[in-house]
Amino acid sequence: MHALLKKVEESSYRAEPLEFEIGDEVDVHTRILEGNKERIQIFNGVVIARSGSGTREMFTVRRIVGGEGVERMFPVHSPKVAKLEVKRHGRVRRAKLFYLRGRKGKATRLRERRPKARS
Amino acid sequence: MPVGLLGRKIGMTQIHDDEGRLLPVTVIEAGPCVVLALRTRDREGYDAVQIGFDDKPRKRAIRSERGHVAAIQSKRQRQRQAAGVEAPPRADCEPKRFIREFRTDGEDHGLEIGQTLGPALFDGVTFVDVIGTNKGRGFAGVMKRHNFSGQGASHGVKRVHRHPGSIGMSADPSRVFKGTRMAGHYGNARNTMRHLRVVRIEQDSNLLLVKGAVPGPVGGYVMIRHTTKRRRKAGEGTTS
């Protein structure tokens, strides 16, 4: 990629990168416009994938609503994603957790991982 | 017409605007552009400003290209000087790879030979036109060249899946009308994208970001000018 193109893209990155890993249970705080008022909506679920690069990088969050699986993709660098809170770390062994789609109920649980304290 | 700029297409990407929307943008390196010559109605018969972009190494440039941007000594030069002919002013810069003229209204454009222009020229401008040479496709069939639909993949179609089909009638008129669209050379032609929104201007790195696509390959040269498209005023006739 051209250095200048990269520079332009980097100007669109968020100042503080979101810190999360695949398998984490997260709360995604998104800014939504309701009429003229802006408010924060929270989407809770498990991060099952992260794809793309640069400004196009997206992550997928999956949750179960009323027995039905719901997945939502968010751009990592979108200013609409106000905040991301990690609620729980899941112990996973792969980068894409698409196998969760075929599971129901108790089988969708992930074992918790206690991450080493960051220095 | 105010003067425009020359530039190079760097590529496309996406950036977020102030409202958090993702915008598709083309990044153009628009400058530094040097004013090389001024055309005047008295001398050349029309008013224009000649601008050059992108340095060419002196050893790669031919003598006339070097002489166009800076005064070089030659026998003919000395002869003309002795005869009292005034040498035309030169910009005194490196030879340029890409040189174009922009027509102006009269001579009061306020530019001088040797002056350097950058994307700051488009400060406060909302829309521009970008002119480039689109990608060459060689000898292309009618599907690629004219968006024909082609023929079916099955139902008895044999070996003519991408053919045009009929190109006219029978005994009357017993000829093919002029202008009938057929296969042929496509691309590598001048192409203008009008009315592209200026998204951002970065003066220190000479970058101009416009919304949408621009003709030509990455690395191709483009001309950028103020848009010639007029906004339809409120209440004026709508297309129906």
Interface residues (C-beta under 8 A of the other chain):
Chain A: M1 H2 L4 L5 K7 V8 E9 S11 S12 R31 G54 T55 R56 P75 H77 S78 P79 K80
Chain B: I10 G11 T13 Q14 I15 H16 G20 L22 V25 V27 E29 E202 S205 L207 L209 V218
